[in-house]
């Protein structure tokens, strides 16, 4: 019977157990405790592990099996999404309002009882942002922030953490632009952690954890992209995704 590893909050360089030691039920739970220092968070992501827990709980560390990811060529821009991209007055930026995007993701939602994005999480990921390892895509309408996406980037891998919308399709627009830019820069995978119906419609694939870890290892061999991020002036996200279909 597998037992959970309890991590010492005072030793951020303590190694994580191997991801293949995660529990099957609940799926992917690997370790408990520790802290959210930049050192520990970066070690977690490099090993296919991420924190996910609620207010009042100890930090819980996960590596689910299967894993939901986008690869270049996976992202599906439907006709309705293409129309939205062509007709909308929404604009997208990168790395201009990271903390505001996290706050938007943490705000109460009608279909949820609470949020896993605690004040401690916001502080920890904001520090990663200042270190050039966490990034955001902001979606704007007439100067108002109406949606966004944030996550962690290591070399050629992006780990999507959360997104939000204050108007229809805003987060989808942000995700479309962000993934298009990542593929153009040579990123090899976009980690969604777990699939859901919304992501499935966009083309996310589910792969075994062992395959995910192998792909992650290859992506980590790529070079790191400097911060802050900016969208290429000539980027057309629908065209960028279409050019990579089947790749």
C-alpha positions as CSV (number, residue, x, y, z in Angstrom):
1,X,0.0,0.0,0.0
2,X,1.4,3.4,-1.0
3,X,1.8,6.0,1.6
4,X,1.9,9.8,1.1
5,X,5.2,11.6,1.6
6,X,5.0,14.5,4.1
7,X,7.3,17.3,3.1
8,X,9.2,19.5,5.5
9,X,8.2,23.2,5.1
10,X,11.7,24.2,6.2
11,X,13.6,22.3,3.6
12,X,12.6,23.6,0.1
13,X,15.3,21.6,-1.6
14,X,13.8,18.3,-0.3
15,X,13.3,16.0,-3.3
16,X,9.8,15.0,-4.3
17,X,8.9,11.3,-4.5
18,X,8.8,9.9,-8.0
19,X,5.5,10.8,-9.8
20,X,4.8,7.1,-10.4
21,X,4.3,6.8,-6.6
22,X,1.2,8.9,-6.8
23,X,-2.1,7.4,-5.5
24,X,-4.7,6.0,-7.9
25,X,-7.5,7.3,-5.6
26,X,-7.6,10.2,-5.4
27,X,-6.0,10.2,-8.8
28,X,-2.5,11.6,-8.7
29,X,-2.1,12.7,-5.0
30,X,1.6,12.3,-4.3
31,X,2.7,14.3,-1.3
32,X,1.5,16.6,1.4
33,X,2.9,19.7,3.1
34,X,6.1,21.6,2.4
35,X,5.8,25.2,1.2
36,X,5.3,27.3,-2.0
37,X,8.8,28.6,-2.3
38,X,10.0,29.3,-5.8
39,X,12.6,26.6,-5.3
40,X,10.1,23.9,-4.4
41,X,7.6,25.0,-7.1
42,X,10.1,24.9,-9.8
43,X,11.3,21.4,-8.7
44,X,7.6,20.3,-8.7
45,X,6.9,21.4,-12.3
46,X,10.2,19.9,-13.6
47,X,9.0,16.6,-12.2
48,X,5.4,16.7,-13.5
49,X,3.9,17.7,-10.2
50,X,1.7,20.7,-9.2
51,X,0.0,22.0,-6.0
52,X,-3.7,22.0,-5.7
53,X,-5.5,22.4,-2.4
54,X,-8.2,24.5,-0.7
55,X,-8.2,27.1,2.0
56,X,-7.4,25.6,5.4
57,X,-5.9,22.4,3.9
58,X,-2.2,21.5,4.0
59,X,-0.5,21.9,0.6
60,X,-1.4,18.9,-1.6
61,X,0.9,17.9,-4.5
62,X,-0.4,16.0,-7.6
63,X,0.6,14.1,-10.7
64,X,-2.5,12.6,-12.2
65,X,-2.7,9.8,-14.7
66,X,-3.7,10.3,-17.5
67,X,-2.6,13.9,-18.1
68,X,-4.3,16.5,-20.3
69,X,-2.1,18.4,-22.7
70,X,-2.1,20.3,-26.0
71,X,0.7,19.6,-28.4
72,X,1.4,21.8,-31.5
73,X,-1.3,21.1,-34.0
74,X,-3.9,19.9,-31.4
75,X,-5.6,23.2,-30.7
76,X,-8.9,23.3,-32.5
77,X,-10.2,26.6,-33.7
78,X,-13.8,26.0,-34.6
79,X,-15.7,28.1,-37.1
80,X,-17.5,29.8,-34.3
81,X,-14.3,30.6,-32.5
82,X,-12.7,31.8,-35.7
83,X,-15.7,34.2,-36.2
84,X,-15.2,35.4,-32.6
85,X,-11.5,36.1,-33.3
86,X,-12.3,37.9,-36.5
87,X,-15.2,40.0,-35.2
88,X,-14.5,40.7,-31.6
89,X,-13.2,44.0,-30.3
90,X,-11.4,42.1,-27.6
91,X,-7.6,42.5,-27.6
92,X,-4.9,40.3,-26.0
93,X,-1.7,41.2,-24.2
94,X,0.9,39.2,-22.3
95,X,2.5,39.9,-18.9
96,X,0.9,43.2,-18.3
97,X,-1.4,42.4,-15.4
98,X,-0.4,39.1,-13.9
99,X,-1.8,39.7,-10.4
100,X,-5.1,40.9,-11.8
101,X,-5.4,37.8,-13.9
102,X,-4.8,35.6,-10.8
103,X,-7.3,37.6,-8.9
104,X,-9.8,37.1,-11.7
105,X,-9.2,33.4,-11.6
106,X,-9.6,33.3,-7.8
107,X,-13.0,35.2,-7.9
108,X,-16.1,33.3,-6.9
109,X,-17.9,31.4,-9.7
110,X,-21.5,30.3,-9.9
111,X,-20.6,26.6,-10.4
112,X,-18.0,26.4,-7.5
113,X,-18.3,26.5,-3.8
114,X,-14.9,28.1,-3.3
115,X,-11.5,28.6,-4.8
116,X,-8.2,26.7,-4.7
117,X,-6.3,29.9,-5.5
118,X,-5.5,31.1,-2.0
119,X,-3.8,34.3,-1.0
120,X,-0.7,32.1,-0.4
121,X,-0.9,30.8,-3.9
122,X,-1.3,34.3,-5.4
123,X,1.8,35.5,-3.5
124,X,3.9,32.5,-4.5
125,X,3.0,32.7,-8.3
126,X,3.5,36.4,-8.3
127,X,7.0,35.8,-7.1
128,X,7.5,33.3,-9.9
129,X,6.2,36.0,-12.3
130,X,8.8,38.5,-11.0
131,X,11.4,35.7,-11.5
132,X,10.3,35.3,-15.2
133,X,8.8,31.9,-14.7
134,X,5.1,32.6,-14.5
135,X,3.2,34.4,-17.2
136,X,-0.3,35.7,-18.1
137,X,-2.4,36.5,-21.1
138,X,-4.8,39.3,-20.6
139,X,-8.0,39.8,-22.6
140,X,-9.3,43.4,-22.8
141,X,-12.4,45.1,-24.0
142,X,-12.4,48.9,-24.2
143,X,-9.7,49.1,-21.5
144,X,-11.4,46.6,-19.1
145,X,-9.9,43.3,-18.2
146,X,-12.6,40.7,-19.2
147,X,-10.6,37.5,-19.2
148,X,-7.2,35.9,-18.8
149,X,-5.0,32.8,-18.5
150,X,-1.9,32.3,-16.3
151,X,0.6,29.5,-15.8
152,X,4.3,28.6,-15.4
153,X,6.8,28.3,-18.2
154,X,10.0,26.2,-18.0
155,X,12.1,26.0,-21.2
156,X,9.8,24.5,-23.8
157,X,6.9,23.6,-21.6
158,X,4.0,25.7,-20.4
159,X,1.9,24.6,-17.4
160,X,-1.5,26.2,-17.6
161,X,-2.9,26.9,-14.1
162,X,-6.3,28.7,-14.5
163,X,-8.3,31.0,-16.7
164,X,-11.4,33.2,-16.2
165,X,-14.0,35.1,-18.3
166,X,-16.2,38.1,-17.5
167,X,-17.8,37.9,-20.9
168,X,-18.5,35.1,-23.3
169,X,-15.5,33.4,-24.9
170,X,-13.0,35.8,-23.3
171,X,-10.8,33.1,-21.8
172,X,-11.0,31.0,-25.0
173,X,-9.8,34.0,-27.0
174,X,-6.9,34.4,-24.6
175,X,-6.0,30.8,-24.7
176,X,-6.1,30.8,-28.5
177,X,-3.6,33.7,-28.7
178,X,-1.4,32.3,-26.0
179,X,-1.0,28.8,-27.5
180,X,-0.5,30.2,-31.0
181,X,2.4,32.4,-29.7
182,X,3.9,29.5,-27.7
183,X,4.0,27.3,-30.8
184,X,5.6,30.0,-32.8
185,X,8.3,30.3,-30.1
186,X,8.9,26.6,-30.3
187,X,7.2,25.4,-27.1
188,X,6.6,21.7,-27.2
189,X,3.7,21.2,-24.9
190,X,1.0,23.0,-23.0
191,X,0.0,21.2,-19.8
192,X,-3.6,21.4,-18.9
193,X,-3.2,19.0,-15.9
194,X,-6.6,17.3,-16.4
195,X,-9.1,17.4,-19.2
196,X,-12.7,18.7,-19.0
197,X,-15.5,19.1,-21.6
198,X,-14.5,22.7,-22.3
199,X,-10.8,21.8,-23.0
200,X,-11.9,18.6,-24.9
201,X,-13.8,20.7,-27.4
202,X,-10.6,22.7,-28.0
203,X,-8.7,19.5,-28.8
204,X,-6.8,18.6,-25.6
205,X,-5.5,15.1,-25.6
206,X,-5.1,12.7,-22.6
207,X,-1.9,10.7,-22.4
208,X,-0.5,8.3,-19.8
209,X,1.6,9.9,-17.2
210,X,4.7,8.0,-18.4
211,X,4.4,9.5,-21.8
212,X,3.8,12.9,-20.3
213,X,6.9,12.7,-18.3
214,X,9.0,11.6,-21.3
215,X,7.6,14.6,-23.3
216,X,8.2,16.9,-20.4
217,X,11.8,15.8,-20.2
218,X,12.4,16.6,-23.9
219,X,10.7,20.0,-23.5
220,X,12.9,20.9,-20.6
221,X,16.0,20.5,-22.9
222,X,14.8,23.6,-24.9
223,X,16.1,27.1,-24.1
224,X,14.4,29.4,-21.7
225,X,12.5,32.4,-23.1
226,X,13.3,35.8,-21.5
227,X,10.6,38.0,-19.8
228,X,8.5,39.9,-20.1
229,X,6.6,38.2,-22.9
230,X,5.0,40.1,-25.8
231,X,2.8,38.9,-28.7
232,X,4.4,39.1,-32.1
233,X,2.9,42.0,-34.1
234,X,2.1,39.8,-37.1
235,X,0.6,36.9,-35.2
236,X,-2.7,35.6,-36.5
237,X,-3.8,32.9,-34.0
238,X,-6.3,31.1,-36.3
239,X,-3.8,31.0,-39.1
240,X,-1.0,29.9,-36.8
241,X,-3.0,27.0,-35.4
242,X,-4.2,25.9,-38.9
243,X,-0.7,25.8,-40.2
244,X,0.3,23.3,-37.5
245,X,-2.7,21.0,-37.8
246,X,-1.6,17.4,-38.3
247,X,2.0,18.2,-37.4
